Amino acid sequence: MCVFRRRNIGDAVEECRNAPPGGVLLDVREEDEFRSGHIPGAVNTPLSRIAEASFPRDAALYVYCLRGARSRRAVAVLRKMGYGGARSIGGIASYKGPLEGGKA
């Protein structure tokens, strides 16, 4: 599991990419926000549908949104669902790396 030593989302994304296989970079913004631009390799499950999430229970989930509030709420729900490896890494608004799909 990825242990975050830095507070910068770009550094957290890089650490997650270098973590053992099985980690999921999870964008919890709404679908239209995701299509407008997301961190490469991210999958989208909006906070409004987080209860429908289906990942391996032991997966390390690296959760982000626009500014960090939704990702923190999503992590709380995910942990109650048994995803102990869920961690909020903040918001894409402070991410300086490349994006897929457009601009965030």
PLY file of the C-alpha trace (Angstrom):
ply
format ascii 1.0
element vertex 104
property float x
property float y
property float z
element edge 103
property int vertex1
property int vertex2
end_header
0.00 0.00 0.00
1.18 3.49 -0.80
2.19 5.57 2.22
2.00 9.29 1.49
5.03 11.17 2.68
4.22 14.33 0.74
1.19 16.60 0.62
1.49 17.54 -3.06
-1.00 15.63 -5.27
1.55 15.31 -8.06
3.99 13.64 -5.69
1.22 11.39 -4.36
0.24 10.35 -7.91
3.88 9.53 -8.66
4.22 7.48 -5.47
1.05 5.59 -6.38
2.32 4.83 -9.87
5.43 3.33 -8.29
3.44 1.35 -5.69
2.91 -2.41 -6.02
0.37 -3.55 -8.66
-3.33 -3.47 -7.82
-3.62 0.18 -6.84
-6.45 2.24 -8.33
-6.31 5.96 -9.02
-9.96 6.87 -8.44
-11.55 10.13 -9.63
-14.81 10.75 -7.76
-15.90 13.82 -9.75
-19.01 13.58 -11.91
-18.68 12.00 -15.36
-18.72 15.31 -17.26
-15.92 16.63 -15.04
-13.91 13.45 -15.64
-14.38 13.73 -19.42
-13.19 17.34 -19.34
-9.79 16.23 -18.03
-8.41 13.65 -15.62
-5.11 12.29 -14.38
-3.83 9.63 -16.81
-4.71 6.13 -15.68
-7.56 7.23 -13.42
-10.92 5.49 -13.35
-14.15 7.33 -12.63
-16.74 6.45 -10.01
-18.57 9.65 -9.03
-19.20 10.31 -5.36
-22.93 10.18 -6.17
-22.45 6.49 -7.10
-19.64 5.51 -4.74
-21.86 2.97 -2.96
-21.84 1.01 -6.25
-18.03 0.79 -6.30
-16.64 -2.64 -6.98
-12.92 -3.09 -6.45
-10.96 -5.88 -4.78
-11.35 -5.31 -1.02
-7.59 -5.27 -0.51
-6.96 -2.73 -3.31
-5.12 0.46 -2.51
-7.49 3.23 -3.67
-5.97 6.66 -4.29
-8.98 8.96 -4.37
-9.15 12.50 -5.76
-11.75 15.05 -6.85
-11.55 18.74 -7.76
-10.33 20.24 -4.49
-10.34 17.38 -1.95
-13.73 17.60 -0.18
-15.51 14.94 -2.24
-12.51 12.62 -2.10
-12.52 12.80 1.71
-16.26 11.99 1.78
-15.75 9.14 -0.70
-12.96 7.66 1.42
-15.21 7.71 4.49
-17.89 5.76 2.57
-15.36 3.38 1.02
-13.85 2.55 4.40
-17.32 1.78 5.79
-17.75 -0.54 2.79
-14.60 -2.42 3.78
-12.00 -0.68 1.60
-9.37 -0.11 4.27
-6.79 0.89 1.65
-8.72 3.99 0.50
-6.80 7.26 0.83
-7.69 10.79 -0.25
-4.88 12.41 -2.21
-6.60 15.77 -2.65
-7.81 17.62 -5.70
-6.94 17.82 -9.37
-7.10 21.62 -9.13
-3.59 21.57 -7.64
-2.24 18.86 -9.97
0.44 20.19 -12.33
1.00 17.06 -14.43
-0.46 16.08 -17.80
-4.17 15.38 -18.19
-6.18 13.10 -20.46
-9.46 14.12 -22.05
-9.24 17.92 -21.96
-8.71 20.54 -19.32
-9.87 20.31 -15.70
0 1
1 2
2 3
3 4
4 5
5 6
6 7
7 8
8 9
9 10
10 11
11 12
12 13
13 14
14 15
15 16
16 17
17 18
18 19
19 20
20 21
21 22
22 23
23 24
24 25
25 26
26 27
27 28
28 29
29 30
30 31
31 32
32 33
33 34
34 35
35 36
36 37
37 38
38 39
39 40
40 41
41 42
42 43
43 44
44 45
45 46
46 47
47 48
48 49
49 50
50 51
51 52
52 53
53 54
54 55
55 56
56 57
57 58
58 59
59 60
60 61
61 62
62 63
63 64
64 65
65 66
66 67
67 68
68 69
69 70
70 71
71 72
72 73
73 74
74 75
75 76
76 77
77 78
78 79
79 80
80 81
81 82
82 83
83 84
84 85
85 86
86 87
87 88
88 89
89 90
90 91
91 92
92 93
93 94
94 95
95 96
96 97
97 98
98 99
99 100
100 101
101 102
102 103
